[in-house]
């Protein structure tokens, strides 16, 4: 899995408008990081918002994202920059613009792959617009739709997606960002009491298997997991056959070698 370089939240408004990220970038540069928030400071909101860039429209702890964020006005823009390769440095950008249409959640999904110093990097996405008095405002959904369409037409490494399934399939196949793994992260963080509470309930091998590993296996079987396993097995079957053939020849050679040794001992 690639590591996170940066996270950007623009017009992420919650708790009825009393709290917000106007346009904030969190820099990790592929390192482990910690964001310290006081109780009630929005830890769950932060996690659920980040998840939208991998799992658009996803719930967390049975909280729907349209209930977590205030989306009645301007949309919320969420982007994550991932480090795909160190030398030369290559990035992948996964971005989602969330909005409501007649009270129903909808979104634009967008990805872009680029190198260092790219003019369309995460910092340069036009999530904010300048206005006449020198202030800034969040970009509207149609403005972002126009930008995503323009980028996808002008740059071969930029793409937008009509469905969430296409989006997730693309980031998994091209960036190795595995939605299923992030669903497990969502499951763990959605537990009341967080990660510590979740693993407090997994103190035995059986409970860990039941609560984490079996759901992963079930999801794989429900999706393409069984097909992937079957394809892998089919690809390796010839290697298994070759291995058995060579092992048989080796065993026969050892038997012949033992007999020759006995004859040599007799006629010495």
N, C-alpha and C positions, 0 to 999 in steps of 0.2 A: 504494500500500500504506500502511495506517495505521502510525504509529510506536508504539513500545513506551513505555508510561508506567511500569509496574511489573511485576516478576516476583515471585511468591511460591512458595516451596517449604516444604511441611510434611511432616515424617516421611519425608524423602528419605534413606534409609539405604543405604550402599554399602560395598564392601570388607569384606564379612562382618560388618558392624555396627561396624567400627572408625571409620568416618567418617559424618557425618550433617549434614543441615540440619534442625534441630528445628522451627523456624518462622521463616523468614527472608524479608524483603522487600528486593528490590533496586530502587532508584529511578533511573529514567532521564529521566522527564519529556519524552520525545520527542527527547532529545539523543543524540549519539554517546557511547558509554560503553566503558569497559574494566574488566574484572575480572581482577586480577593474582593468579595462583595459581602456587605453586612447582611444579617438576617432580614429577609424581606427586600433585599437589594436586587432581586431579579435573576437569581442563578438559574432557575428553571426556564425563565424566559430566554436567557442567553443561549442555553443549550438547545432549546426547541427552535430558536431562530437560526442558529448555525445549521441544524439538521435540514432546514428547508433547502439549502444549496446542494444537498445530496438526495434527500427524500422530500420533494415538494409536497406540501399539504399534509405532512405527517403530524399525528397527534403525539403528545407526551403525557404520560400519566392520565390518560383519558381526557386531556385538555386539547380541544381543537385549536389550531393555530389562528383561525378567524376569531375565536373568542379570546385568545391570548393577546393578539395585537389589535390595535385600532386601525381598521382599514377603510373606514367609511369615506375619508377624504382622499388625500393623495396616497399612492401605493407605497409599500415598503420594499426596499431594495436590499438584497443580501448577496454577497459575493465571497467566495473563498479562493485564494490563490494557493496552488499546490506545487511543490517542487517535484518535478518528474525526473530530473537528471542534474547532477552536480557539475560535471565538467564535460562539455559546456553546460552552463545552467539553462535548463528548460523549465517552463512553467505551464500549468494548465489552470484555467480559470473556469469555475462553475458559478453561474449567477442565476438568480431567480428574482423576478419582480412579482410581488403578490398584490392582488387587488380584489375588490368585490364587484360583481355584476348582478344587479337585482338581488342583492343579499347573498349571492352564492360565491364561494371562493373560486378564483381563477388565477392564472399566472402565466408569465412568459419565462421560458427556460432557454438558457444560452450558455455556450462554452466557447473557449478560445485558447489556443495553444501558441506560446510565444517565447522569445528569448529575452535576455537582459536588455533593459533600456527601451523596450517596446513602447511606442506612443499610445497604445491601446491597452496598457496594463491595468491592473486593478485600481490603481490610484487615479487613472485617467478616464475610467468609464464615466459618462456624463450623468451620474445619479443626481447631481445638483445643477441648477441653472442660475446664471446671473440675472438680476433684474435691474431696472433703471436706476434705482437709488443706491446702488452699490452693494445691496444685500443679496442673499441667495435664497433659493427655494428648492424644494425637492422636485425632481423631474416627474412629469405626469406619465401615466401608463402609455399613452399614444406616442409621446416623445421617445420613451424607451423602446417601444415596438418599432418605431422608425429606425432607431439606432441599431437594434439587433438585426433588422432586415438588411440595412445598409452593410453592416459588417459581414453578414453571411454571404452577400453577393460579391463584395469586394475582396474578401480574404478567404482563401481555401481552408484555413485553419479555424475559421469562425463558423459556428453553426447554431441554429435555433431549432426548436423541436415542437411539433404540434401536440405530442402526448408525453406524459410523464414516463411511460414505459420506454419510449424511444430514447428519451433523455438518459434514463438510468442504464439502459443497454449500452449506449454509446460511452458513457463515462467508465463503465466497467470494462468494456472491451478495449478501449483506447487509452485510458488513464489508470486502469487497475484500481479504481475507486469502487469498492464492492458494496452495493446498497445493502445486501444481506448482513454484512458485518456491522454496518451503521444502524441497522434495525436492532441488532443485539445491544449496541451501545445505547440506543434509545430505550430499550427494555430495561437495562440496568439502571440508567439514570432516572427513569420514570418511577422507580420504586420509592415509596414513601421512606424518607431517611437517606436516600441516595445510594451511592456505590457501597458504602460501608454496611448499610442495612441489608442490601441485596446479598452480599457475600456472608453476612452473619447468618443468613438462611441457607447457606451452601457449605456447611461445615463438614459434611460427609460427602464421600464420592457419589453416593446414590442421589443425594439432593442436588449436587452440582450437575449431574447428568440429567436429572429430571427437569431442572429449572432453566438450564442454559444449552446443554449439548443436544438433547432430544428435540427441542424446538428448532434448532439450527438444522438438524437432519431432516425434520419434517418439512421445513420450508424448502430445503434442497430437493426433496422428493416431489414436492408439489410443483416445483418449477422445472428448471433444466438440470437439476443436480443429478438425477438418475441417468439422464441421457449423457451428461458429461462423464459420469463414472463409466457407463457402458462404452463410450467412445475411447476412453483411456484404456479400459481393459482390452478392447479389441486391438488397439494399437500395440499393446504389450504382449498379446497372446503369442505372436510369432517368436518374441524373445523368450517366453516361457518354454515354447516347444524346443527352441534351439538349446536352451539351457538343459532341458531333460535329455536331449540327444547327446550333448557333449558329456553330461554326467554319466550316461550309460556307457559311452566309449571309454571314458576314464576308468570306470569300474572294470570293464572287460580288459583293458590294458594292464591294470593292476593284477588281475587274475592270471593273465599270461605271464607277466613278470614273475609272479610267485612260482609258477610251474617251471619256468626256465631256471630260476634259482635252485629249485629242488634237483633238477637234472644235473646242474653244475656240481652240486654237493655230492651226488651219487658217483659221478665220473671223475671226480677230482683226483 
